[in-house]
Amino acid sequence: MFLATAVEIVLRAGEIQMSRRESGFHIDKKGTIDLVTEVDLECENMCRALLAERFPEHDILAEELSSGPGQPRTSRFRWVFDPLDGTTNYAHGLPVFCASLALEIDGRAEVGAIYDPTRKELFTGERGQGAFVNGRRLRVSETASLLDALLVTGFPYDVHQKLVPLLAMFGAFLGQARAVRRLGSAALDLCYVAAGRFDGFWEQTLKPWDVAAGALIVEEAGGRITGMDGSRFDPAAAHLVASNGQIHAAMLDVIQYAPQQT
Protein backbone atom coordinates (compact mmCIF):
# COMPACT_ATOMS: atom_id res chain seq x y z
CA MET A 1 0.00 0.00 0.00
CA PHE A 2 2.84 2.41 0.81
CA LEU A 3 4.54 1.97 -2.57
CA ALA A 4 1.22 2.23 -4.39
CA THR A 5 0.55 5.54 -2.64
CA ALA A 6 4.03 6.86 -3.47
CA VAL A 7 3.57 5.90 -7.12
CA GLU A 8 0.13 7.50 -7.28
CA ILE A 9 1.43 10.77 -5.86
CA VAL A 10 4.44 11.13 -8.16
CA LEU A 11 2.32 10.22 -11.20
CA ARG A 12 -0.25 12.84 -10.22
CA ALA A 13 2.54 15.38 -9.75
CA GLY A 14 3.83 14.54 -13.22
CA GLU A 15 0.39 15.16 -14.69
CA ILE A 16 0.26 18.56 -13.00
CA GLN A 17 3.75 19.45 -14.20
CA MET A 18 3.01 18.57 -17.81
CA SER A 19 -0.38 20.27 -17.80
CA ARG A 20 1.00 23.51 -16.39
CA ARG A 21 3.78 23.58 -18.99
CA GLU A 22 1.00 24.12 -21.51
CA SER A 23 -1.19 26.50 -19.49
CA GLY A 24 1.62 28.59 -17.99
CA PHE A 25 2.61 29.29 -14.38
CA HIS A 26 3.92 32.01 -12.07
CA ILE A 27 7.55 32.01 -10.90
CA ASP A 28 8.90 33.52 -7.66
CA LYS A 29 12.35 33.63 -6.07
CA LYS A 30 13.32 32.04 -2.76
CA GLY A 31 16.88 33.35 -3.10
CA THR A 32 19.17 35.10 -5.53
CA ILE A 33 19.00 32.25 -8.06
CA ASP A 34 16.66 29.82 -6.22
CA LEU A 35 13.28 29.66 -7.96
CA VAL A 36 9.89 28.36 -6.88
CA THR A 37 6.85 28.08 -9.12
CA GLU A 38 3.17 27.74 -8.34
CA VAL A 39 3.52 24.24 -9.80
CA ASP A 40 5.84 23.27 -6.91
CA LEU A 41 3.15 24.42 -4.48
CA GLU A 42 0.28 22.78 -6.36
CA CYS A 43 2.08 19.42 -6.40
CA GLU A 44 2.98 19.67 -2.72
CA ASN A 45 -0.56 20.56 -1.69
CA MET A 46 -1.86 17.58 -3.66
CA CYS A 47 0.60 15.28 -1.88
CA ARG A 48 -0.22 16.62 1.55
CA ALA A 49 -3.97 16.30 1.00
CA LEU A 50 -3.75 12.69 -0.18
CA LEU A 51 -1.42 11.63 2.64
CA ALA A 52 -3.55 13.39 5.25
CA GLU A 53 -6.53 11.43 4.00
CA ARG A 54 -4.84 8.02 3.98
CA PHE A 55 -2.25 8.29 6.73
CA PRO A 56 -3.26 11.20 8.99
CA GLU A 57 -0.87 10.08 11.74
CA HIS A 58 2.23 10.18 9.48
CA ASP A 59 4.71 13.07 9.35
CA ILE A 60 5.45 14.88 6.08
CA LEU A 61 8.68 16.65 5.15
CA ALA A 62 8.44 18.48 1.84
CA GLU A 63 10.42 21.23 0.18
CA GLU A 64 8.08 24.19 0.06
CA LEU A 65 5.75 24.14 3.06
CA SER A 66 7.83 22.45 5.79
CA SER A 67 9.59 24.39 8.52
CA GLY A 68 12.85 22.67 7.55
CA PRO A 69 14.67 19.33 7.65
CA GLY A 70 15.08 19.60 11.40
CA GLN A 71 11.38 19.79 12.20
CA PRO A 72 10.38 17.50 15.10
CA ARG A 73 9.03 14.03 14.35
CA THR A 74 5.79 12.85 15.88
CA SER A 75 5.55 9.47 14.13
CA ARG A 76 7.70 6.51 13.15
CA PHE A 77 6.53 7.19 9.59
CA ARG A 78 7.69 10.21 7.61
CA TRP A 79 7.04 10.95 3.93
CA VAL A 80 9.79 13.00 2.27
CA PHE A 81 8.62 14.78 -0.88
CA ASP A 82 10.18 16.96 -3.54
CA PRO A 83 7.22 18.20 -5.59
CA LEU A 84 9.36 19.42 -8.49
CA ASP A 85 13.03 18.49 -8.50
CA GLY A 86 14.65 20.53 -11.25
CA THR A 87 12.58 23.68 -10.79
CA THR A 88 15.12 25.87 -12.61
CA ASN A 89 15.03 23.50 -15.59
CA TYR A 90 11.24 23.49 -15.50
CA ALA A 91 11.01 27.27 -15.34
CA HIS A 92 13.27 27.59 -18.37
CA GLY A 93 11.46 24.95 -20.40
CA LEU A 94 14.26 22.38 -20.12
CA PRO A 95 12.68 18.88 -19.92
CA VAL A 96 14.79 17.51 -17.06
CA PHE A 97 12.65 17.45 -13.90
CA CYS A 98 10.66 15.03 -11.77
CA ALA A 99 8.70 14.43 -8.58
CA SER A 100 10.34 12.39 -5.81
CA LEU A 101 8.74 10.75 -2.77
CA ALA A 102 10.14 8.44 -0.09
CA LEU A 103 8.66 6.91 3.02
CA GLU A 104 10.99 6.69 6.01
CA ILE A 105 10.21 4.31 8.85
CA ASP A 106 12.20 4.89 12.03
CA GLY A 107 14.47 7.27 10.10
CA ARG A 108 15.31 4.91 7.23
CA ALA A 109 13.87 5.09 3.72
CA GLU A 110 11.88 1.94 2.98
CA VAL A 111 9.93 2.97 -0.13
CA GLY A 112 10.79 5.40 -2.93
CA ALA A 113 9.21 6.56 -6.17
CA ILE A 114 10.48 9.11 -8.71
CA TYR A 115 8.63 10.05 -11.89
CA ASP A 116 10.05 11.81 -14.94
CA PRO A 117 6.96 12.85 -16.90
CA THR A 118 8.76 14.00 -20.04
CA ARG A 119 10.26 10.52 -20.59
CA LYS A 120 7.40 8.69 -18.85
CA GLU A 121 9.91 6.88 -16.64
CA LEU A 122 8.75 5.70 -13.22
CA PHE A 123 11.60 4.68 -10.92
CA THR A 124 10.68 2.71 -7.79
CA GLY A 125 12.45 0.96 -4.96
CA GLU A 126 11.54 -0.99 -1.83
CA ARG A 127 14.00 -1.96 0.86
CA GLY A 128 15.11 -5.53 0.18
CA GLN A 129 12.91 -5.86 -2.91
CA GLY A 130 15.03 -4.24 -5.62
CA ALA A 131 14.70 -1.17 -7.83
CA PHE A 132 12.81 -0.83 -11.09
CA VAL A 133 12.04 1.54 -13.95
CA ASN A 134 8.62 0.99 -15.52
CA GLY A 135 8.66 -2.49 -13.99
CA ARG A 136 12.09 -3.44 -15.36
CA ARG A 137 14.73 -4.28 -12.75
CA LEU A 138 17.57 -1.78 -12.43
CA ARG A 139 21.24 -2.60 -12.03
CA VAL A 140 24.22 -0.28 -11.64
CA SER A 141 27.02 -0.30 -14.20
CA GLU A 142 30.07 -2.55 -14.19
CA THR A 143 32.55 0.27 -14.90
CA ALA A 144 35.68 -0.44 -12.87
CA SER A 145 37.83 2.69 -13.31
CA LEU A 146 37.31 6.44 -13.16
CA LEU A 147 38.97 6.84 -16.55
CA ASP A 148 36.09 4.87 -18.09
CA ALA A 149 33.39 6.49 -15.96
CA LEU A 150 30.66 8.97 -16.82
CA LEU A 151 29.97 11.06 -13.72
CA VAL A 152 27.38 13.65 -12.78
CA THR A 153 27.23 16.38 -10.16
CA GLY A 154 25.24 19.43 -9.14
CA PHE A 155 25.91 22.87 -7.70
CA PRO A 156 24.14 24.50 -4.74
CA TYR A 157 22.09 27.68 -4.92
CA ASP A 158 24.86 29.56 -3.10
CA VAL A 159 27.31 28.59 -5.86
CA HIS A 160 28.34 32.24 -6.32
CA GLN A 161 29.76 32.26 -2.78
CA LYS A 162 31.53 28.87 -3.16
CA LEU A 163 32.64 29.09 -6.77
CA VAL A 164 36.36 28.44 -6.38
CA PRO A 165 36.23 25.24 -4.25
CA LEU A 166 33.31 23.86 -6.26
CA LEU A 167 35.12 24.38 -9.55
CA ALA A 168 38.33 22.95 -8.06
CA MET A 169 36.55 19.71 -7.20
CA PHE A 170 34.75 19.65 -10.55
CA GLY A 171 38.10 20.09 -12.28
CA ALA A 172 39.67 17.32 -10.22
CA PHE A 173 37.00 14.88 -11.37
CA LEU A 174 37.15 16.17 -14.93
CA GLY A 175 40.84 15.34 -14.98
CA GLN A 176 40.23 11.75 -13.80
CA ALA A 177 36.98 10.64 -15.48
CA ARG A 178 35.85 10.09 -19.05
CA ALA A 179 33.34 12.92 -18.70
CA VAL A 180 31.29 14.84 -16.13
CA ARG A 181 27.72 16.07 -16.62
CA ARG A 182 25.44 18.44 -14.71
CA LEU A 183 21.69 17.86 -15.29
CA GLY A 184 20.05 19.95 -12.57
CA SER A 185 18.01 17.24 -10.80
CA ALA A 186 19.66 15.28 -8.00
CA ALA A 187 16.79 12.79 -7.90
CA LEU A 188 17.22 11.92 -11.57
CA ASP A 189 21.01 11.86 -11.18
CA LEU A 190 20.57 9.12 -8.59
CA CYS A 191 18.08 7.22 -10.73
CA TYR A 192 20.52 7.32 -13.62
CA VAL A 193 23.27 5.88 -11.41
CA ALA A 194 20.85 3.10 -10.46
CA ALA A 195 20.10 2.51 -14.14
CA GLY A 196 23.78 2.34 -15.10
CA ARG A 197 23.55 5.48 -17.23
CA PHE A 198 25.95 7.26 -14.89
CA ASP A 199 28.69 5.47 -12.99
CA GLY A 200 28.89 7.93 -10.11
CA PHE A 201 27.42 11.11 -8.63
CA TRP A 202 28.61 13.55 -5.99
CA GLU A 203 27.04 16.70 -4.61
CA GLN A 204 27.00 18.83 -1.48
CA THR A 205 24.47 21.20 0.13
CA LEU A 206 21.57 18.83 -0.55
CA LYS A 207 18.29 18.45 1.33
CA PRO A 208 16.60 15.20 2.41
CA TRP A 209 13.85 15.61 -0.20
CA ASP A 210 16.51 15.77 -2.93
CA VAL A 211 17.95 12.35 -2.12
CA ALA A 212 15.75 10.21 0.15
CA ALA A 213 14.02 8.25 -2.63
CA GLY A 214 16.94 8.24 -5.07
CA ALA A 215 19.46 6.95 -2.56
CA LEU A 216 17.23 3.98 -1.76
CA ILE A 217 16.82 3.25 -5.46
CA VAL A 218 20.61 3.29 -5.96
CA GLU A 219 21.16 0.91 -3.05
CA GLU A 220 18.46 -1.45 -4.27
CA ALA A 221 20.08 -1.44 -7.73
CA GLY A 222 23.33 -2.68 -6.19
CA GLY A 223 25.08 0.66 -5.82
CA ARG A 224 26.81 2.31 -2.89
CA ILE A 225 25.99 5.55 -1.06
CA THR A 226 28.14 7.39 1.49
CA GLY A 227 28.84 10.89 2.61
CA MET A 228 31.52 12.78 0.66
CA ASP A 229 33.89 12.03 3.55
CA GLY A 230 33.16 8.30 3.32
CA SER A 231 30.85 8.35 6.34
CA ARG A 232 27.63 6.39 6.54
CA PHE A 233 24.99 7.99 4.34
CA ASP A 234 22.64 10.34 6.16
CA PRO A 235 20.03 12.22 4.06
CA ALA A 236 20.18 15.07 6.56
CA ALA A 237 23.96 15.47 6.22
CA ALA A 238 23.60 17.50 2.98
CA HIS A 239 26.32 15.70 0.98
CA LEU A 240 26.77 12.35 -0.70
CA VAL A 241 28.63 10.17 -3.14
CA ALA A 242 26.63 7.56 -5.06
CA SER A 243 28.28 5.05 -7.35
CA ASN A 244 28.21 1.58 -8.83
CA GLY A 245 30.45 0.57 -5.92
CA GLN A 246 33.45 -0.29 -8.05
CA ILE A 247 34.64 3.31 -8.46
CA HIS A 248 33.50 4.51 -5.04
CA ALA A 249 36.90 4.48 -3.33
CA ALA A 250 38.46 6.30 -6.28
CA MET A 251 35.77 8.99 -6.11
CA LEU A 252 36.36 9.49 -2.40
CA ASP A 253 40.10 9.83 -3.07
CA VAL A 254 39.48 12.58 -5.63
CA ILE A 255 37.31 14.45 -3.13
CA GLN A 256 39.87 14.06 -0.34
CA TYR A 257 42.77 15.36 -2.41
CA ALA A 258 40.96 18.00 -4.49
CA PRO A 259 42.31 21.54 -4.01
CA GLN A 260 40.49 23.25 -1.16
CA GLN A 261 40.85 26.89 -2.14
CA THR A 262 38.34 29.29 -0.63
N, C-alpha and C positions, 0 to 999 in steps of 0.2 A: 504493500500500500504506500509506503514512504517513497519508493522509487517512482511509482506511478504518479504520485502527486508532484514530485520534482519534475518529471517529464512534462506533465500537463502544464505546469507553470511556465517552464522555459519555452514550450511551444506557443503558448498564448502570448508570451512576451515577444517572440519572433513575429507573430501575426501583427501585433501592434506596431512593432518597429517597421515592418515592410509597408503597412498601411499608411503610416504617418510620413514615410518617405515620399509618398504620392501626394498626400494632402497638405504637407508642410507642417512646420513646428517652430516654436519660439525657442531661442537660445539665450541663456544667461551665463554669467561668469561666477565661479566660486573662488577664483584666484586670478593671478595675472594671465596665465594661459590655460587654466583649468576650467573646462566648460561643463555645463549641465543643461540638458534640454527638457522640455515638458514631457518628452517621451520617456526619459529616465523616470520621472515622477509617476507617469501613468502606469508604467510597468511595475514599479514598486508598490503602488497602491493596489493594483490587481493582485499581486503576490500576497500582500498583507491581508487583504480581505479573504482570499481563499484559505489561507492558513488559519486565520482566526475562526473561520467557520468549521474547519475540519479538526484542527488541533489547538483549541483556544488556550490550553495550558502550556504550549511550547513558546520558547523565546524566539525572537527574530532579530538578526543583525543584518542590516542592509545599508547600502552606500549612502542614500540620500536623506533618509528620515530617522536614522539612528543617532543617538547621542555620541557614539564613537565606539571603537573596538573594545574599549575597557568598560563598557556598560555592565552593571551587575547582572549575574545570571540568577534566574528564579526557578529553572527547570533543568533536568538532565538533558533535555532535547533543545537544540538551538539550530534554526535554519539560517544559513548564511547566503545572502543573495546579492548579486550584482545585476541590476536591472538592464544595464546597457554597458557592457565592457567594450571599450573602443569608442567612447562618446565623441572624441575629436574626429576620428575617422567618419563616424556617422554624420556629424555636423557638416563635414566637408564633402559628403557624397561618396566617400571611399568605402567600398563594400567589404570591410573587414571589421566585423563587430559581432557580438553575441549576447546572450543572457546566460548567467551561470548561477546554479543553486546547489548547495550542499546541505546535508543534515548531519550535524554533530551530535553524538551521544556521549555524555560524560567527557566532553572536550575533544573527541576524536571523530573525524569525518567518517561516516559509514555509508553514505549514499551521495552520489553526485550526478548532475546532469548539466550539460552545456549545449546550447543550440545556436548554430550559425544559420540564420534564415536565408542568406543569399546563396549559399551552397546546399541548403537543405540537409545539413549534416547534424545529426543528433548524437552527441558523445555521452555515454553513461558509464557509471562504475558503481559497484557495490563491494564493500569490504569482503575479501575472500571469495568473490564470485567472478572476478575478471572485469575487463573494460571492453566497451564495444562502440562502434560507430554504425548507426543504422542497422543494428543487430549483428554486425560482423565483428568478430573478436579482434582486438587491437594487440599489437606486439611492438615493442621498441625495436630500434635498428640494431644491427650487429656490428656497426662501425667500431673499430678497435683503436684508432689513433686520432688525435686532434687534427693532424694534417689532412685526413680524409673526411673530417666532420663538417657538417653544415650546422651552424649555431644561430641562436636568436637571442636578442636581449631587448630591454626597454629602458626608457629614461624617465625619471620622476618629474613631477610638475614644477619642482624647484630646480630644474636642470640649469637655469641661468646662474644660480648661486653655486653650483657644484660642477661647473663645466670642465675644469681642468682634470680633476681626478676621474670623472666619468669617461672622458675621452682617452685618458691614459690607459684605463682598463680596457676600453673598447679596442684601442690600438694594440694592446698586448695580446688580446685574443685574435685580432685580425692578422697579426704576425705569426700565429701558430696554427690557425684553422684554415680549411679550404675556403670558407666564406662565412660572413656574419650578416644576418638580416635583422630588421627592426620593423615589426608589423603594427604595433600599437594596440594589441590586445593580449594581456598576460594569460587570460583563460584559454584563448586559442593557441598561444605559444605552447602551453602545457599539453593541450590536446594533440598538437602536431608532434611533440616529442613522443607521446604515447603511441601515435600512429606510425612512428618511424620516419616522418617527413623531416623533422629536425633531429639531430643527435644530442643536442644539449641546449640548455637555456639558463641564463643567470639574470637576476635583476635585484635591485635594492629599493627601499622605500615603497614597499607594497602594503596592501591592506588585506585582511583576512578574506574579504569578499572577492578579491582578485584571484586568489589561489586555492581556496578551500576545496572546491570541486575538482579543479584541474590537477592538483597534487595527488588526490586519491586516484584519479584516472591514470596518471603516470605510474603510480605504484602498482595498480592492478594490471597494467600492461607490461610489467616486469622491469620498470625503470627504478631509478634511485632519486631520492629527494633529501637534501640536507640544507642547513644554513650555508651562507657563503664562507663561513669560517669552519665548515665541516661539522658543525654541531647538529644535534638531532633537530629535524624539521619542526618548526613551530609557526603556524600561520599568523600568529600575532607578532612574530619577531621582525617582520617587514623586509626580509631578504631571503633568497633561496638560490640553490643550484639544482636543476633537474636534468637528468641525463639518462642514457641507455644503460648506465652502470659501468660500462667498459671504459669510458673516457672520463669518469667522474673524478678520479684522483688527479688526472692531468688538468682538468678544469680548476680544481681547488688550488693546484700549484700555481697556475697562471694568476689567479686572484691574489694569492699570498705574496707573490713576487712582483706584481704589477707596480709601477711607479705610484707613489702616494702623494703627489704634489697637491697643494691646496691653493 
